[in-house]
Amino acid sequence: MSEWVSDKPAPAPVARLGRAHLLGLGLGSLVGFITMLAFSALLSLGPAPPPLHPHPTARLARDVPDVIFKAPSYTGFVNQNGDKISSSAFDGKVRVVSFLFPLCSSMCPVIASHIVDLEQQVKQAGLADRVRMVSFNVAAGKTSPAEMAAFMREYGGDPKSPTWQFLTASPAAMSRVVRDGYHEYFQMISLEAENKIFAEQQKAGTYNYMPNMQNKLANKVNPDFDVTHSSSLILVGPHGNVRYVMNDADTVPVPVILKKIEGLLKANGA
């Protein structure tokens, strides 16, 4: 498979093509398939449809354009330790971007476990100072840095490690970065509204059971809301250009991601 060859400035905007992002849209696994069915119906009755990507999603088995789009800039975000973080902190590094929230009991635990695995492999490859895992908290304003740190620990992460940065901000700032900047979907919904939708599905005979993943923190907090959100994994090159958008972060093998990270660093001479 051919790889991209440079990290040039982003080109002029291209035609926008739609792509649906639903929580747990894992077509490569039974869990993802069941989740997709449930939330497809939920979104048709509940939250608005997802935003549009400015470029077709790059599939792993196809050639990837030089630049898909420019990653958004931001200031004043806060990580899991309460430290202020701006996008400039990642200049010159490859960013592995994901979208999670600490009270999630669907795909987030799976993705978090994959991030921890990838983080260890990055360290073993001697790339820890050149790569950052950057997760955005899609339950901003409803969950705290302390809960983000607890979530990381629950799945084997070390909140004190600089390699994985779990970021939060005001809901408006998070929407600007995730929706407008990365063109990824998230929507908060109350459990009351969600349960009403599920009840209507059961009555109509269209309900599909959606299994939960273990999340001790969520069990302890017992939140009154859920968040439907993208399960994408995005790779950003050292110069801030998005190179890969992988639809289902829970199904992409970690060695594949590591190989692409190494390719990004080698091609850029970073």
Secondary structure as UniProt FT lines:
FT   TURN            23..24
FT   TURN            27..28
FT   HELIX           30..45
FT   TURN            60..61
FT   STRAND          69..70
FT   STRAND          77..78
FT   TURN            80..81
FT   STRAND          84..85
FT   HELIX           87..90
FT   TURN            91..92
FT   STRAND          94..100
FT   TURN            102..103
FT   HELIX           108..124
FT   TURN            125..126
FT   TURN            128..130
FT   STRAND          131..137
FT   TURN            138..139
FT   TURN            141..142
FT   HELIX           145..154
FT   TURN            155..156
FT   TURN            159..160
FT   TURN            162..163
FT   STRAND          164..168
FT   HELIX           171..175
FT   HELIX           176..181
FT   STRAND          186..190
FT   HELIX           191..204
FT   HELIX           216..221
FT   STRAND          225..229
FT   STRAND          233..236
FT   TURN            238..239
FT   STRAND          241..246
FT   TURN            249..251
FT   HELIX           254..268
//
